[in-house]
Amino acid sequence: MEEIMMDNRPPRILILGRRGAGKSSLVNAFFGHRVAKVGSVLSETGEAKWHNVQYLEGSLDILDTRGLGDRTKPETANFEEAIEDIKSAIENRRPDVILFLCKAKEVDAHITQDLTNVSNIKAHISDTYSYEIPVAAVVTQVDELDPKRVEPPYEDAQKQNNISTAVNALKDAFSEDVKIIPVSAYAEYSQDGAIGYDNYWNIDVLLDYLMDVLPNSAQLQLARLSALKTIQRKLALRVVKSTAAVCAGLASTPIPLADAIPITSAQLAMIVVIGHIAGKKLSKEYAKDFIIALGANVGAALALREGARALVKFVFPIGGHLISAGVAYAGTYAIGKAAIGYFIDEVSIEEVKNRFSKAKEEKAEEYIEEDPLGSSASNCFEC
């Protein structure tokens, strides 16, 4: 798990869209803070350029693409120059995903040329990196659709119909199947950049999509910068499941006691990573204290518990390693779920203990149902 933090890097997002499509507003919405003045994310020169945008615990690498549709010069020449600039920037750094932004009220304006540009850039990335980059079309500024007075979650038939009309129009314009996500990123900020009022809608859906398509190395930064618990929880649960699987693999080794220390180390690292996802800097010593608070003692008590668990391999020489694997999986999963509750959901330690016990029992039952030696596993689960 430690390599997740060591290898993590900012997501690299190529945002395409005409001037006024809401690029800066969308980036601010990702952070939940004004990190760029509206209209200022993109350079004034029209030159495509990578920018690192950061705030507190996270950052994004945004490929600046101003120039597409800039009316300061003939549009045809403008498109050609802008595309060449973007291709040059891509030569230096490969984007992870393309977000094509289109205003809800302009889904039928100049769309053919815009989508040609998207296809052109996508093909160039494929040729350069042998990477089929994911593309999502983002219908922006849906708050401007009638009736404007309706605020999120837009539970109004007319508003929903107008949003659906915009989404379907953009879907019909694409020659390929792409993810289309309507959003509202409007917000008002105080002088220090904090949100005073926001009209956010579906930003979490867009971030969830990015979590699904971004490389593992970029997901941690996205979870931290968004500060959305749903996004952080999603990544943390992936970490928990993968760590539990690793611990089960270690526990299935036929050599008794050989897995105790590696399993403990993996569990501690898992807690540190979950804390990191939540924007907290934890040490392994703190992680040990957290396990102790759960009632799953470390140190000598931990060694006894792991020793008793490993002893199953002696007591049940045939299939004992499978029972041990099930115990390790359930215990690790329960610790991970407890860590998510404490560091991300910020619930009380009493509630965390309840979640720990519940998760441990649920995972034990799942294993018993799947394992023909379930009765034996049940007897040794508390080891």
N, C-alpha and C positions, 0 to 999 in steps of 0.2 A: 504493500500500500504506500510506502514511503516514496516510491518512484512516481506516484501520481502527483505529489507536490513538487518533486524535483524537476519533472518534465513538463509541468503545466506552463502554458503560454497564453497570451491573449487570443481570442477568436479573431480571425481575419475575414472581414465582411466587405464585399464589394457591393456598394449601394448605387443602383442605377435609377435614374428618374429625372424628369425635367425640373427646371428651377421652380420652386414653389410647391414641389411634391411633398414636402414635409420631412426631409432628411434629418435636419437638426432636431426637430421636435421628436422624431422617433428615437434618435440616439439619447436625448435627454430622458425619454420615457424608459429606456432600458436601464438607466442608472437611477431613476426616481429622483433626479436632482439636475439642476441646470449646469451641464458641463460645457455647453456651447450655446452661444446666442443664436436665436432662430435666424437662419439664413447665413450663418457664419461657418458652418462645418466645412463648406466647400471654398476653395480658393477663388480669388477674384480674377486670376489670370486665365482660368480654363485648363490649366495644366493638371493632368492626373497625378496624384501624389498620395502616398500612404501617410496617415496621421495616427498617432497613438492618443486615444482619448481615455483619461483615467480619473477616477474619483475614489478616495479611500482605499478599499480592499480589492478593486478590480479595474481592468482596463480592456479596451477594444482597439484593434487595428482596423481603421476604416480607410478604404481606398476612395479618395476624393475624386469625383468624376464630373465636376462642373464643366459645362461646355456642350453637353447634349441638349439640343434645342435652344441654345443661347441665341437670341435674336439680334445680337450686336453685329452679326455678319451673316451672309447667305447661309441658309440652313444646311444645304447639301455639303458645302465646304466645311461647315462647322462640325457636322457629324463625322466626316472623314478624318478631320484633325483630332477630334475628341477620341474616336475609336483607336487611332494610332497611338495616342498618348496613353490610353488605358492599357493597350497591349504592351507598351514599353514598361509600364509599372508592374504588370503581371510577370514580365520576364525576371524581375528582381525578387518577387515574393508571390507565392501562389495563394490566392484567396481560398477560404474554406467553403463559402456559400455566396450565392448572388441573391440579393434582395432587389427586385424591380418594383419601384414605388410609382403608383399612379393615383392621382386625385380622384375621389369618388365621382366628382362632377365632370371629369375629363376622360372617362374610360373609353370614349369613342373618338377622342381627338388625337390625330397624328399617331394612332396606335400601331399602325402597320410598320412604320419606320422604326419606332421604338423597339418593337419585338424583333425586327430584323437585326438591330444592334445587339440585343440580348443573345440571339442565336449565334451571331458572329463572334462575340466574346466567349461564349460557352465553348464553341468549336475551337477557338484559339487555345483555351485552357486545356482542352482535351488533347490537342496536338502537342502542346508544350510539355505537359506533365503526365499524360496518359491518365488523367483524372476526370471522371464524369461529375462535374460540380453540380450539387443540388441547387435548384432555382425555386424561389417562392415569389409570387406576385402579391404585393401588399397594397390593398385598396385603402388609401389614406383619407383622413379628414371626413370620415363618415358622419361626424357630428354636424357637418355643414348641410347634410341632406335634410329635407323636410320630413317632419316638423322639427325645426331647430331647437325648440323649447324643451324637447324630450331629452332627458339625460340618461346616461348608462344606468341600468343594463338594457336600455332601449326596448322596454316591454310595451311597444306600441305597434299596432298592425301596419300602419302606413310607413313608419320608420323602417321596420323590418323588411317590408316589401321593397322600399327604395334601396336598401342595402343589398338585398338579394338581386335586384335588377342590375346594380353596378357590378356585383361579383360575377353574375352570369354573362354580362357583356364582355368582361375581361377574359373569362373562361373561353368564350366562343372565339375570341381574337387569337388565342394561342393555338398553334398547330400541334402542340404536344400537351400531354397531361402534366400540369404543374400544380403545386399547392397554392391556393389563393386564400389569403387571410385579410378580411376587412378589419381596420383598426381606427381608433381615435387616440391621438397622442397629444391633444391640446392640454396645456397646463399654464398656470400663472405662478410666478416665482417671486420670492422676497429678494432683497438685495444680496443676501448671502447665498442665494441659489436654492434654498429650500422651497419645497412646494407649498404654495399658499392655497391653491385650488387646482384640481385636475379633473379632466373629462376623459380619463383613460378608459379604454374599452378594448378588450382582446389582446392587450399587450402581453398578458400571461400566455395566451394561446400561441402567439408568435415566438416568445421565448421558449416555450415547450417544444415547438417545432425545431428551433435551433439546437436545443439539447439533444434531439433525436438525430440530427444530421451532422453535427460538428464532430471532429475527431476527439477521441478521449482526452488528448493533451490540452484541448481548448475548453472543455466542459467545466472544469473547476473554476476558471476565471469568470465564466458567464454566470455560474451559480452564485458566486461571491458578489459580483457587481450588481446583479439584479435585486438582491435582498428580498426576493419573493420566496416565501417559505415553500410554496408548491414546487418551485424549480429546485431549490436546495434539497428538499425532501426527496425528490425524484432521483437526483444524483447520489445522495447519501444512501438510499436504499439499494442502488446498484452496487455501491461499495460494500455494503453489508452482505448482500447475497454472494458477491464474488469472494469476499473474505471467508464467509462461512463455508463455501465450496472448497476453498484452499485448505481450511482447517480440517474439513472432513477427509480430504485427500491425505493430509499428514497423519490423521488419526488412523487411517486404514492400513498404515504400514505394519507389516508383521512383526516388527521389532518392538517389544514393550518398552515404554518410557522414553523411546527415542523421539517422540513427537511433542512431549510436554512443553519444552522451552520454545520451539518454533511456533506452536499454537498460541502460547501466551504472548509472544512478541507480535504475532499477526493481529491479535485482538487489541493490544495496546496501540499499534499503528493505526488500526481501523478507527479507534476513538479519536486519535489525533487528527486524522483526515476529516472526519465528520465535523470536528470543531473548526477546522480550517474552512470547510465549506460554509459554515455558519458565520465566518468572519472573525473567529477567535483563534488566538495563538496558544496552543496547548503543548505541554511537555509530556513525555512519557510518565513522569512522576505524577503529574496531575491526572493522567489517564488511570494510573494505578489507584489513586485516591478515589476516583469515580467508581471503579469496580468494587472497591471496598465499601463505598456508600451503598452500593446495590445489595450488599450482603454476600457477594462472591469474593471472598478474601483472596489476596495475592500473597506472595512470599511463601512462608511455610505452609499456610493453609491451602494456598493454590497448589503447591507441590503435592500435598496429600490428596487433594481432589483429583489432580491430573494422574497421580499414581494409581489411585483407586480406579479411575476410568481406564487406564492402560492395563490394569490387572485383569480386566474383562478378557483380554486376549489370552490370558492363562486359563481362566475359568472356563471360557468357551473357545477352545482352540479351533473349532470349526465354526466359522462365521463370527467369531468374537471381534475381528477387526471391523466387520460391518456394523456391529452394534456400537463400537467405539466411535466410528465415523458419524453415526447418527447422533450420538451424544454431543460430539464436538460441533456438528453443524447447528444443532438446536441451541446449544449454549452460546455460540458465537453470534448467531442470529439474534438471540434475545438481548445480548449485550449491545449489539448494534442498534436495535430498535429503541432501547433505553437511551442510548446516546443521542439518537435523533430527537426523542422526546425532550431531553434536557437542553441540548445545545441549539436546536433549530426551533422546536415548538415552544421552548422555554416554560415547560410545565414544572410543577413542584417536584421535589425529590421523592415525596410520598407517591405521587402519581407515576413517576418514573419507575419506582420499585414495582408498582402494580403492573405496568406495561412489561417490565422485565419478566415477571413471573408468568404473566399471561402468554407472552410470546414464546417462552421456553416450553410451556405446556402444549401450546398449539403445534409447535414444530416437532415436539416429541411424539404427539399423537399422529401427525402426518407420517413420521418415519415408521411408527409401529404399524400403521395401516399398510404401508408398502413393504415392510420387512417380514418375512415368514418367521423370523425369530423375535417377533414383536414382544412377546411376553417377557423374554429375557431382557430386551432393551428397556422395557418398562421398569423392571426391577432395579436396573443399574443406572437409571437416568439421573438420579440425585447424586451419583458419585461425583 
